[in-house]
Amino acid sequence: MSSPFFSVVIPTFNRAHILSRSIDSVLYQTYQDFELIIIDNGSTDNTHKWLSDNYQDERIIYNYKKASASPASPRNKGIALAKGQWICFLDSDDRWYK
């Protein structure tokens, strides 16, 4: 598989109850050449189980990291994992419109 054009990084912490808004807004875009990297910054609300129960899209990459006080840390982890030519960020309580 070739590298995606975009890497979308969503850092999250205890947002399983609202994370679908962000994920769906990426998945429903017209342009589909992307990977979606979700960086879980130490959630305790079973985000990983919720994600695996609700999404089976191979473009979604989940990474759990020990909680940090800095919002930059999960973003930097997402950048390190990204394979896309371009990287963009989306907060876990936001959405993109078509």
SULFEN-V879820 format. One record per run of one state. SS is the DSSP state (hx for helix, st for strand, lp for the rest). FROM is the first residue (numbers start at 1). TO is the last residue. If there is no record, write none. Layout:
BEGIN
ss=SS from=FROM to=TO
ss=SS from=FROM to=TO
END
This chain:
BEGIN
ss=lp from=1 to=5
ss=st from=6 to=12
ss=lp from=13 to=18
ss=hx from=19 to=27
ss=lp from=28 to=33
ss=st from=34 to=41
ss=lp from=42 to=46
ss=hx from=47 to=54
ss=lp from=55 to=59
ss=st from=60 to=65
ss=lp from=66 to=70
ss=hx from=71 to=81
ss=lp from=82 to=85
ss=st from=86 to=89
ss=lp from=90 to=98
END
